[in-house]
């Protein structure tokens, strides 16, 4: 039977996995809405307005589901992880409060204007509301990642009476891994949104290649894939070097290295066996592992055997989640390169192979984020605060049956509520974006022209 610690970890992993997909989507989508409204105000091209209204409905639902799932998740700190909350409350508590004060209030304060004020306020005020919501989502990512990064690389604190207290807020907030993780996560959110938008655009292009709104969506998404995916690979490399410096056991697990070696190979595939302390069936490229991790062909890579057995993360899980993340990143870059080639050959809107590839890649950002999150969190084990507090010491004395019961309830409720919500979002994406028009006879105070349901394509797109 599973003990309370394992059940509590499963419960938190389940709820955070549901939660993270919504903020990662809304962070990018809020910025996309900002760009669409800016383009509409600049050009007065009502296709941009149609796209804004089309994605605004989807944003509202995703934002709401993100809020609900986040609130439920936070209660677990008090119910299942009391000792952790007591130990880290002086650090994590204020960081989470800053997120509410500077991010959530900003989002909530302007969200109503953004959703319902398009025809009630002037264009500048409405655009300001959209801008503030987009900034708020980035602030939210800032504070949440600062708190989580502190758990990975704690800094700017002292231990007093068995509790962590802040001695320097600058060091605590901008802890050693935070800048790398913030950039990596924000780029991941933008890519996640870009591939969803690209998939929706591709779907409508497959149905009608003359759909101008779909052309704009697909073109913008493919530019994002072509530009940001390679940048993300570079940012990921820098994040990996930072992790090697501060959490070498995690990197050893990610790479499947049990033995310390100079000139370590890159293990492409294999099966890390924690009991046998070796990666079986390994497919290797000599010395490339050291080159990637240390930028030296003969660089030293520390293996898991250099760490006590009780201090080793589960390499079997981390090894494969890391490869899923990297593999999806490579596919994203390939799609971006393919779109550039199609654009150069003037076939961006007519190449169905590219459109089907983009359609298949639609959910890839969510999978990559989940795989990366599992790599980060499982790779931190057995620590809940790296080097300071073990996960086994962080749990509340709750009966396993109680945790199992609440976990079952979460599974049932989440499956129903978020299943229905996701189905509604997919259904909304299936609607023709050209039909997201202003009701007939309605006058825009923002000064827009009456929107034609089906604008004709223009040259140069």
C-alpha positions, 0 to 999 in steps of 0.5 A: 500500500502507498504511504502518506508521502507518496500519496501526497506527492501524487496528489500534488503532481496531479493538481499541479499538472492540471494547473500549469497547462492553463497559465502556460497558455494564458501567459502567451495568449495574453501577449498574443491578444496584446499584439492583435489589438495593437495591430488593429488599432494601428491598421484598422484592419478588422480581421485583427479585431475578429481574431482578437475577439475569437481568442479572447473567449478562449483566453477567458475560459483558460484563465478561469480554469487556471485560477480555479486549479491554482486555488485548489492546489495551494490548499495542499500546503496546509493539509499535506505539507504542514512542516514544509509550510512552517519551515519555508513560510518566511520565504515562500509566503511573502513571495506568493503574497507578492504574486497576488498583490502585483500580478493577480490583482493587476489581472483581475482589475483589468480583466473585466474591461478587457472582456466586456469593455471593447464597446464601452470604453475608448480604444486607449483605455481598452488597449491599456487593459489588455496590456495590463493583463498581459503584464500581469501574467508575466508578473505572475510567472516572475513570482511563482518561478522565484518561489519555486527556484528558491526551493531549487537553489535557496539563497538569501536566508538564514535558519532561525529556530528551525525556520528559514528567514530572509536575510536578503530579499534580492538574493532570495528572489534572484536566486542562482537558478531563477533568471535561467528558469524564468527565461526558459519558462516564459519562452516555453509559454510563448511557444506553447501558445504559438503552436496552439494558434498555429494548429488552429490556423492550420486547421482552418487553412486545410478547410479553406486556404483562402481564409485570411484570418487563418492565414494571419494566425498561421503566419504569426505562429510560424514566425514565432516557431522559427524565431523562438524555438532556436532561442529556447534551445540556447536558453535550455543549454544555459539553464542546463549549465546552471543546473550542472553547477548547482544540482549535479545529481539532477544532471547525472540522472537526466543524462543517465550517467552513473559513473564519473567520467572525463569525456563522457558520452551523450546517451541518446537512449537507454534504460537507467536501472537504479538498482543495477546502477547502470544505464542498460541498452545505451545508445551513445555518441562518444564525448558529446555529453561532456561537450554539451554540458561542459563545452569541453570534449574532455570535461568531467561529468559526475555520475550518480555513484558519487552521491549517496543512494539516499540522495539520488533522484530517480534517473529512470523517470528524469532520463525519459522526461528530459528526452521527451522535452528535448525531442519536442523542442527539436520538432518545434525547431524543425517546423519553424525551419520548414515554415521558413522554407515554405514561406520562401517558396510562397507555399506557406498557405498551400502546403498541406504537409506543413499544415498537418505537421502544425496541426499534429504539433498543436498540443506539443507545448503542453507535453513539453512543459509537463515533461520539463516540469517533471524533470525539474521536480523529480530531479530535485528529489529527495529534497523539497528544498534542495540541500535543506529539507527532505521530502520525507520530513515535509509531510503532515501526519495525515492518514494515507486513506484520507489523502487517497480519498481526496486524491480520488475526489480530485481525479473525478472532479478535475476530469469532469470540470476541466474535461468539459472546459477543454472540450468547450475550448476545442469546440470554440477553436473549430469555429471560423475566426472570420465569424467572430464579428461584431453584432450587426448594427453595433457601433464601436466607440473605438472607431472600427468599421463594421466587420465583414464576416469573410474578408478577402485575402490581400496580397503580400500575406 
